[in-house]
Amino acid sequence: MTFVTKLRFQSGDRAALDDTVNSLRSMLERKGAECKGPHTEPAERVRVPLYEGLSSGDSLGNWEFEVFARRLEIHGNDHIAREVGHMDFPDSVHVEIEVEQKKPLGYRQN
């Protein structure tokens, strides 16, 4: 059975996001891992209300910013995917890791 490690990166800092994803992609290619991506997702505009105090009536308006996202997949190479899972990423980049187990076509478990 093959494992697919899906990585999703998000950040409000596009330069830090691109640098992180591109350096990871280069490292994966040097180690011979089969990698798909990075795939760019549309930027998401986030609006957060700001308040002067703790009571809900003292609104100062909204704080708006963009969140950028990239996706990357590692096929097989479990040891490399495990290594990526233990890496330290910049604080400005949020990383989600999902591991999916793929069964070969026609595989039957007894």
DSSP file (Angstrom, degrees, kcal/mol; ACC not computed):
  #  RESIDUE AA STRUCTURE BP1 BP2  ACC     N-H-->O    O-->H-N    N-H-->O    O-->H-N    TCO  KAPPA ALPHA  PHI   PSI    X-CA   Y-CA   Z-CA
    1    1 A M              0   0    0      0, 0.0     2,-0.3     0, 0.0   102,-0.2   0.000 360.0 360.0 360.0 145.3    0.0    0.0    0.0
    2    2 A T  E     -A  102   0A   0    100,-2.1   100,-3.8    74,-0.0     2,-0.4  -0.794 360.0-143.3-106.8 146.8    1.1    3.5   -0.8
    3    3 A F  E     -A  101   0A   0     -2,-0.3    73,-2.8    98,-0.2     2,-0.5  -0.895   5.0-158.0-109.5 140.5    0.8    6.6    1.4
    4    4 A V  E     -AB 100  75A   0     96,-3.1    96,-2.9    -2,-0.4     2,-0.7  -0.979   7.5-156.4-115.7 120.6    0.1   10.1    0.0
    5    5 A T  E     -AB  99  74A   0     69,-2.8    69,-2.5    -2,-0.5     2,-0.5  -0.876   8.7-160.8 -99.6 117.5    1.1   12.9    2.4
    6    6 A K  E     -AB  98  73A   0     92,-3.7    92,-2.7    -2,-0.7     2,-0.4  -0.868   5.6-167.8-103.1 126.0   -0.9   16.0    1.7
    7    7 A L  E     -AB  97  72A   0     65,-3.3    65,-2.3    -2,-0.5     2,-0.5  -0.931   5.0-170.3-114.8 134.8    0.5   19.3    2.9
    8    8 A R  E     -AB  96  71A   0     88,-2.4    88,-2.6    -2,-0.4     2,-0.4  -0.991   6.0-166.4-126.5 124.7   -1.4   22.6    3.0
    9    9 A F  E     -AB  95  70A   0     61,-2.9    61,-2.1    -2,-0.5     2,-0.3  -0.897   6.6-179.2-111.5 137.1    0.4   25.8    3.8
   10   10 A Q  E     +AB  94  69A   0     84,-2.3    84,-3.3    -2,-0.4     2,-0.3  -0.993  10.6 151.0-135.4 144.0   -1.3   29.1    4.7
   11   11 A S  E     - B   0  68A   0     57,-2.1    57,-3.3    -2,-0.3    82,-0.1  -0.973  46.4-138.1-164.5 153.7    0.2   32.5    5.5
   12   12 A G  S    S+     0   0    0     80,-0.5     2,-0.8    -2,-0.3    54,-0.2   0.530  96.3  75.0 -86.6  -9.6   -0.6   36.2    5.3
   13   13 A D     >  -     0   0    0     79,-0.4     4,-2.3     1,-0.2     5,-0.2  -0.870  64.0-171.7-107.1  98.8    3.0   36.7    4.2
   14   14 A R  H  > S+     0   0    0     -2,-0.8     4,-2.9     1,-0.2     5,-0.2   0.873  83.7  53.2 -61.1 -39.6    3.2   35.6    0.5
   15   15 A A  H  > S+     0   0    0      1,-0.2     4,-2.4     2,-0.2    -1,-0.2   0.922 111.0  45.8 -63.8 -44.2    7.0   35.8    0.3
   16   16 A A  H  > S+     0   0    0      2,-0.2     4,-2.3     1,-0.2    -1,-0.2   0.891 113.8  50.5 -65.4 -39.0    7.5   33.7    3.4
   17   17 A L  H  X S+     0   0    0     -4,-2.3     4,-2.6     2,-0.2     5,-0.2   0.950 112.6  44.6 -63.2 -50.6    5.0   31.2    2.1
   18   18 A D  H  X S+     0   0    0     -4,-2.9     4,-2.7     1,-0.2     5,-0.3   0.896 113.4  50.9 -62.8 -40.7    6.5   30.9   -1.3
   19   19 A D  H  X S+     0   0    0     -4,-2.4     4,-2.2    -5,-0.2     5,-0.2   0.919 112.5  46.6 -62.1 -44.4   10.0   30.6    0.1
   20   20 A T  H  X S+     0   0    0     -4,-2.3     4,-2.0     2,-0.2    -2,-0.2   0.937 116.4  43.4 -63.3 -48.4    9.0   27.8    2.5
   21   21 A V  H  X S+     0   0    0     -4,-2.6     4,-2.6     1,-0.2    -2,-0.2   0.911 115.2  48.4 -67.3 -43.2    7.1   25.9   -0.2
   22   22 A N  H  X S+     0   0    0     -4,-2.7     4,-2.2    -5,-0.2    -1,-0.2   0.889 112.1  48.1 -67.5 -38.4    9.8   26.3   -2.8
   23   23 A S  H  X S+     0   0    0     -4,-2.2     4,-2.1    -5,-0.3    -1,-0.2   0.879 112.9  49.2 -69.5 -35.6   12.6   25.3   -0.5
   24   24 A L  H  X S+     0   0    0     -4,-2.0     4,-2.4    -5,-0.2    -2,-0.2   0.923 110.3  50.7 -66.0 -43.6   10.6   22.2    0.6
   25   25 A R  H  X S+     0   0    0     -4,-2.6     4,-2.2     1,-0.2    -2,-0.2   0.907 110.5  49.5 -59.8 -43.2    9.9   21.3   -3.0
   26   26 A S  H  X S+     0   0    0     -4,-2.2     4,-2.3     1,-0.2    -1,-0.2   0.904 110.7  49.9 -62.9 -42.4   13.7   21.6   -3.8
   27   27 A M  H  X S+     0   0    0     -4,-2.1     4,-1.7     1,-0.2    -2,-0.2   0.904 110.4  50.1 -63.6 -41.5   14.6   19.4   -0.8
   28   28 A L  H  <>S+     0   0    0     -4,-2.4     5,-2.6     1,-0.2     4,-0.4   0.901 111.1  48.8 -64.6 -40.9   12.1   16.7   -1.9
   29   29 A E  H ><5S+     0   0    0     -4,-2.2     3,-0.9     1,-0.2    -2,-0.2   0.895 109.0  52.8 -66.1 -40.1   13.4   16.7   -5.5
   30   30 A R  H 3<5S+     0   0    0     -4,-2.3    -1,-0.2     1,-0.2    -2,-0.2   0.852 110.4  48.5 -62.4 -34.1   17.0   16.4   -4.2
   31   31 A K  T 3<5S-     0   0    0     -4,-1.7    -1,-0.2    -5,-0.2    -2,-0.2   0.486 117.8-113.9 -86.8  -2.7   16.0   13.4   -2.1
   32   32 A G  T < 5 +     0   0    0     -3,-0.9    -3,-0.2    -4,-0.4     2,-0.2   0.692  59.5 156.3  83.4  19.1   14.2   11.7   -5.0
   33   33 A A      < -     0   0    0     -5,-2.6     2,-0.7    -6,-0.2    -1,-0.2  -0.541  48.0-118.9 -79.5 143.8   10.7   12.0   -3.7
   34   34 A E  E     +C   75   0A   0     41,-0.7    41,-2.7    -2,-0.2     2,-0.4  -0.745  45.4 176.3 -81.8 119.5    7.7   12.0   -6.0
   35   35 A C  E     -C   74   0A   0     -2,-0.7     2,-0.4    39,-0.2    39,-0.2  -0.972  23.1-159.7-133.6 138.4    6.0   15.3   -5.4
   36   36 A K  E     -C   73   0A   0     37,-2.5    37,-2.6    -2,-0.4     3,-0.2  -0.973  45.9 -32.8-118.3 131.7    3.1   17.1   -7.0
   37   37 A G  E     -     0   0A   0     -2,-0.4    35,-0.2     1,-0.3     2,-0.1  -0.644  19.9-134.6 114.8-174.6    2.6   20.8   -6.6
   38   38 A P  E     -     0   0A   0      0, 0.0     2,-0.5     0, 0.0    -1,-0.3   0.316  48.4-171.5 -79.0 142.4    2.8   23.4   -5.3
   39   39 A H  E     -C   71   0A   0     32,-2.7    32,-2.3    -3,-0.2     2,-0.4  -0.893  16.0-135.6-103.7 132.2   -0.7   24.2   -6.3
   40   40 A T  E     -C   70   0A   0     -2,-0.5    30,-0.2    30,-0.2     3,-0.0  -0.742  13.4-157.1 -92.2 131.2   -1.9   27.7   -5.6
   41   41 A E  E     -C   69   0A   0     28,-2.1    28,-0.6    -2,-0.4     3,-0.1  -0.740  36.6 -88.7 -98.2 153.9   -5.3   28.3   -4.1
   42   42 A P  E     -     0   0A   0      0, 0.0    -1,-0.1     0, 0.0     2,-0.1  -0.322  51.3-101.1 -59.6 143.4   -7.1   31.6   -4.5
   43   43 A A  E     -     0   0A   0     25,-0.1     2,-0.5     1,-0.1    25,-0.2  -0.390  34.1-139.1 -65.1 142.8   -6.2   34.2   -1.8
   44   44 A E  E     -C   67   0A   0     23,-2.7    23,-2.7    -3,-0.1     2,-0.6  -0.916   5.5-141.3-108.7 128.2   -8.9   34.5    0.9
   45   45 A R  E     -C   66   0A   0     -2,-0.5     2,-0.4    21,-0.2    21,-0.2  -0.788  20.4-162.5 -89.9 123.6   -9.7   37.9    2.2
   46   46 A V  E     -C   65   0A   0     19,-3.4    19,-2.1    -2,-0.6     2,-0.5  -0.886   6.8-164.1-111.3 137.1  -10.3   37.8    6.0
   47   47 A R  E     -C   64   0A   0     -2,-0.4    17,-0.2    17,-0.2    -2,-0.0  -0.983   6.5-175.6-123.4 123.7  -12.2   40.5    8.0
   48   48 A V  E     -C   63   0A   0     15,-2.9    15,-3.3    -2,-0.5     2,-0.1  -0.976  23.7-127.1-121.2 124.6  -11.8   40.6   11.8
   49   49 A P  E     -C   62   0A   0      0, 0.0     2,-0.4     0, 0.0    13,-0.2  -0.451  21.2-148.0 -70.9 142.9  -13.8   43.2   13.9
   50   50 A L  E     -C   61   0A   0     11,-3.0    10,-3.0    -2,-0.1    11,-0.7  -0.898  10.5-163.5-111.2 141.4  -11.8   45.3   16.3
   51   51 A Y  E     -C   59   0A   0     -2,-0.4     8,-0.2     8,-0.3     5,-0.1  -0.953  21.9-143.2-126.2 144.9  -13.1   46.5   19.6
   52   52 A E  S    S+     0   0    0      6,-3.3     2,-0.2    -2,-0.4    -1,-0.1   0.857  86.7   1.9 -71.9 -36.2  -11.9   49.3   21.9
   53   53 A G  S    S-     0   0    0      2,-0.4     5,-0.1     5,-0.3    -2,-0.0  -0.603  90.4 -82.9-134.4-165.8  -12.8   47.4   25.0
   54   54 A L  S    S+     0   0    0     -2,-0.2     2,-0.2     3,-0.0    -2,-0.0   0.675  97.8  91.4 -82.1 -18.0  -14.2   44.0   26.1
   55   55 A S  S >  S-     0   0    0      1,-0.1     3,-1.0     3,-0.0    -2,-0.4  -0.507  81.3-126.5 -78.7 150.3  -17.8   45.1   25.7
   56   56 A S  T 3  S+     0   0    0      1,-0.2     3,-0.2    -2,-0.2    -1,-0.1   0.576  97.8  67.6 -75.9  -9.4  -19.4   44.4   22.3
   57   57 A G  T 3  S+     0   0    0      1,-0.2     2,-0.8    -6,-0.0    -1,-0.2   0.503  77.8  81.3 -90.9  -2.7  -20.6   48.0   21.6
   58   58 A D    <   +     0   0    0     -3,-1.0    -6,-3.3    -5,-0.1    -5,-0.3  -0.430  62.4 171.4-102.9  59.4  -17.2   49.7   21.2
   59   59 A S  E     - C   0  51A   0     -2,-0.8    -8,-0.3    -8,-0.2     3,-0.1  -0.452  23.1-173.9 -75.5 137.7  -16.4   48.8   17.6
   60   60 A L  E     -     0   0A   0    -10,-3.0     2,-0.3     1,-0.5    -9,-0.2   0.307  53.0 -99.2-106.6   4.6  -13.4   50.4   15.9
   61   61 A G  E     - C   0  50A   0    -11,-0.7   -11,-3.0     2,-0.0    -1,-0.5  -0.788  55.0 -47.9 110.5-158.2  -14.1   48.9   12.5
   62   62 A N  E     - C   0  49A   0     -2,-0.3     2,-0.6   -13,-0.2   -15,-0.0  -0.882  31.7-141.1-121.0 149.5  -12.5   45.9   10.8
   63   63 A W  E     - C   0  48A   0    -15,-3.3   -15,-2.9    -2,-0.3     2,-0.4  -0.952  28.0-166.2-103.9 123.0   -9.0   44.6   10.3
   64   64 A E  E     + C   0  47A   0     -2,-0.6     2,-0.3   -17,-0.2   -17,-0.2  -0.907  16.3 153.9-116.6 140.3   -8.7   43.1    6.8
   65   65 A F  E     - C   0  46A   0    -19,-2.1   -19,-3.4    -2,-0.4     2,-0.4  -0.979  36.4-113.2-155.3 163.6   -5.9   41.0    5.4
   66   66 A E  E     - C   0  45A   0     -2,-0.3     2,-0.5   -21,-0.2   -21,-0.2  -0.813  17.6-154.1-103.7 142.6   -5.3   38.3    2.8
   67   67 A V  E     - C   0  44A   0    -23,-2.7   -23,-2.7    -2,-0.4     2,-0.3  -0.975  11.6-157.9-115.0 125.1   -4.4   34.7    3.5
   68   68 A F  E     -B   11   0A   0    -57,-3.3   -57,-2.1    -2,-0.5     2,-0.3  -0.766   9.4-165.6-102.3 147.2   -2.5   32.9    0.8
   69   69 A A  E     -BC  10  41A   0    -28,-0.6   -28,-2.1    -2,-0.3     2,-0.3  -0.983  11.3-175.6-138.3 146.4   -2.4   29.1    0.5
   70   70 A R  E     -BC   9  40A   0    -61,-2.1   -61,-2.9    -2,-0.3     2,-0.4  -0.978  11.5-151.5-135.2 148.4   -0.4   26.4   -1.3
   71   71 A R  E     +BC   8  39A   0    -32,-2.3   -32,-2.7    -2,-0.3     2,-0.3  -0.941  13.2 178.8-121.7 146.5   -0.9   22.6   -1.5
   72   72 A L  E     -B    7   0A   0    -65,-2.3   -65,-3.3    -2,-0.4     2,-0.4  -0.994  10.5-156.6-144.5 141.7    1.8   20.0   -2.0
   73   73 A E  E     -BC   6  36A   0    -37,-2.6   -37,-2.5    -2,-0.3     2,-0.5  -0.976   3.2-160.1-124.9 138.0    1.6   16.1   -2.2
   74   74 A I  E     -BC   5  35A   0    -69,-2.5   -69,-2.8    -2,-0.4     2,-0.5  -0.976  13.4-155.0-113.4 120.7    4.3   13.6   -1.5
   75   75 A H  E     -BC   4  34A   0    -41,-2.7   -41,-0.7    -2,-0.5   -71,-0.2  -0.853  59.1 -31.0-101.0 125.8    3.5   10.1   -3.0
   76   76 A G  S    S+     0   0    0    -73,-2.8     5,-0.2    -2,-0.5   -71,-0.2  -0.380  88.4 110.5  68.0-149.0    5.2    7.1   -1.4
   77   77 A N    >>  -     0   0    0      1,-0.1     4,-2.3     3,-0.1     3,-0.5   0.912  42.8-179.1  45.7  57.4    8.6    7.8    0.3
   78   78 A D  H 3> S+     0   0    0      1,-0.2     4,-2.5     2,-0.2     5,-0.2   0.846  75.4  55.8 -57.0 -38.1    7.2    7.4    3.8
   79   79 A H  H 3> S+     0   0    0      2,-0.2     4,-1.7     1,-0.2    -1,-0.2   0.878 109.9  45.4 -65.6 -36.9   10.6    8.1    5.4
   80   80 A I  H <> S+     0   0    0     -3,-0.5     4,-2.2     2,-0.2    -2,-0.2   0.904 112.4  50.9 -72.2 -41.0   10.8   11.5    3.6
   81   81 A A  H  X S+     0   0    0     -4,-2.3     4,-1.9    -5,-0.2    -2,-0.2   0.892 109.9  50.8 -62.0 -39.0    7.2   12.4    4.4
   82   82 A R  H  X S+     0   0    0     -4,-2.5     4,-0.9    -5,-0.2    -1,-0.2   0.896 108.7  52.0 -64.2 -39.8    7.9   11.5    8.1
   83   83 A E  H >< S+     0   0    0     -4,-1.7     3,-0.7     1,-0.2     4,-0.2   0.898 108.4  50.6 -62.6 -41.5   11.0   13.8    8.0
   84   84 A V  H >< S+     0   0    0     -4,-2.2     3,-1.5     1,-0.2    -1,-0.2   0.881 104.4  58.9 -64.1 -38.1    8.9   16.6    6.6
   85   85 A G  H 3< S+     0   0    0     -4,-1.9    -1,-0.2     1,-0.3    -2,-0.2   0.745 107.4  46.8 -62.9 -23.9    6.3   16.1    9.4
   86   86 A H  T << S+     0   0    0     -4,-0.9    -1,-0.3    -3,-0.7    -2,-0.2   0.357  89.4 114.5 -99.4   4.3    9.0   16.8   12.0
   87   87 A M    <   -     0   0    0     -3,-1.5     2,-0.5    -4,-0.2    -3,-0.0  -0.377  67.7-121.5 -74.8 153.8   10.5   19.9   10.3
   88   88 A D        -     0   0    0     -2,-0.1    -1,-0.1     0, 0.0    -2,-0.1  -0.857  30.3-167.7 -93.7 126.0   10.3   23.3   11.8
   89   89 A F        -     0   0    0     -2,-0.5     6,-0.1     1,-0.1   -69,-0.0  -0.757  34.4 -82.3-108.7 159.0    8.5   25.8    9.7
   90   90 A P    >   -     0   0    0      0, 0.0     3,-1.7     0, 0.0    -1,-0.1  -0.232  36.3-121.0 -58.3 149.0    8.4   29.6   10.2
   91   91 A D  T 3  S+     0   0    0      1,-0.3    -2,-0.0    -3,-0.1     0, 0.0   0.778 111.9  61.6 -61.9 -26.6    5.9   30.9   12.7
   92   92 A S  T 3  S+     0   0    0      1,-0.1     2,-0.5   -81,-0.1   -80,-0.5   0.529  94.7  73.8 -79.2  -4.7    4.2   33.0   10.0
   93   93 A V    <   -     0   0    0     -3,-1.7     2,-0.4   -82,-0.1   -82,-0.2  -0.948  69.9-152.7-115.7 121.4    3.3   29.9    8.0
   94   94 A H  E     -A   10   0A   0    -84,-3.3   -84,-2.3    -2,-0.5     2,-0.4  -0.786  15.3-162.6 -90.5 131.1    0.5   27.5    9.1
   95   95 A V  E     -A    9   0A   0     -2,-0.4     2,-0.4   -86,-0.2   -86,-0.2  -0.961  10.9-171.1-122.0 130.2    1.0   23.9    8.0
   96   96 A E  E     -A    8   0A   0    -88,-2.6   -88,-2.4    -2,-0.4     2,-0.5  -0.971   8.7-163.5-115.8 134.3   -1.6   21.1    7.9
   97   97 A I  E     +A    7   0A   0     -2,-0.4     2,-0.4   -90,-0.2   -90,-0.2  -0.974   8.6 179.6-122.4 129.0   -0.5   17.6    7.2
   98   98 A E  E     -A    6   0A   0    -92,-2.7   -92,-3.7    -2,-0.5     2,-0.5  -0.994  12.1-156.2-127.8 132.9   -2.9   14.8    6.1
   99   99 A V  E     -A    5   0A   0     -2,-0.4     2,-0.4   -94,-0.2   -94,-0.2  -0.943  10.6-171.3-112.8 127.4   -1.8   11.2    5.4
  100  100 A E  E     -A    4   0A   0    -96,-2.9   -96,-3.1    -2,-0.5     2,-0.6  -0.955  16.5-139.2-120.0 134.8   -4.0    9.1    3.1
  101  101 A Q  E     -A    3   0A   0     -2,-0.4     2,-0.5   -98,-0.2   -98,-0.2  -0.831  17.6-160.6 -96.4 122.6   -3.5    5.4    2.5
  102  102 A K  E     -A    2   0A   0   -100,-3.8  -100,-2.1    -2,-0.6    -2,-0.0  -0.880   4.2-150.5-105.4 131.2   -3.9    4.3   -1.1
  103  103 A K        -     0   0    0     -2,-0.5     3,-0.1  -102,-0.2     4,-0.0  -0.797  27.5-106.3 -97.7 141.9   -4.6    0.7   -2.0
  104  104 A P    >   -     0   0    0      0, 0.0     3,-2.0     0, 0.0     2,-0.1  -0.269  47.5 -85.9 -62.7 152.9   -3.5   -0.6   -5.3
  105  105 A L  T 3  S+     0   0    0      1,-0.3     3,-0.1     3,-0.0     0, 0.0  -0.386 117.4  17.0 -59.2 130.5   -6.1   -1.3   -7.9
  106  106 A G  T 3  S+     0   0    0      1,-0.3     2,-0.3    -3,-0.1    -1,-0.3   0.518  88.4 151.3  83.7   6.1   -7.6   -4.7   -7.5
  107  107 A Y    <   -     0   0    0     -3,-2.0     2,-0.4    -4,-0.0    -1,-0.3  -0.549  23.3-171.4 -74.5 129.5   -6.3   -5.0   -3.9
  108  108 A R        -     0   0    0     -2,-0.3     2,-0.5    -3,-0.1    -3,-0.0  -0.989  12.9-148.4-124.4 128.6   -8.4   -7.3   -1.6
  109  109 A Q              0   0    0     -2,-0.4    -2,-0.0     1,-0.1     0, 0.0  -0.824 360.0 360.0 -95.1 129.5   -7.8   -7.5    2.1
  110  110 A N              0   0    0     -2,-0.5    -1,-0.1     0, 0.0    -2,-0.0   0.437 360.0 360.0 -89.8 360.0   -8.7  -11.0    3.5
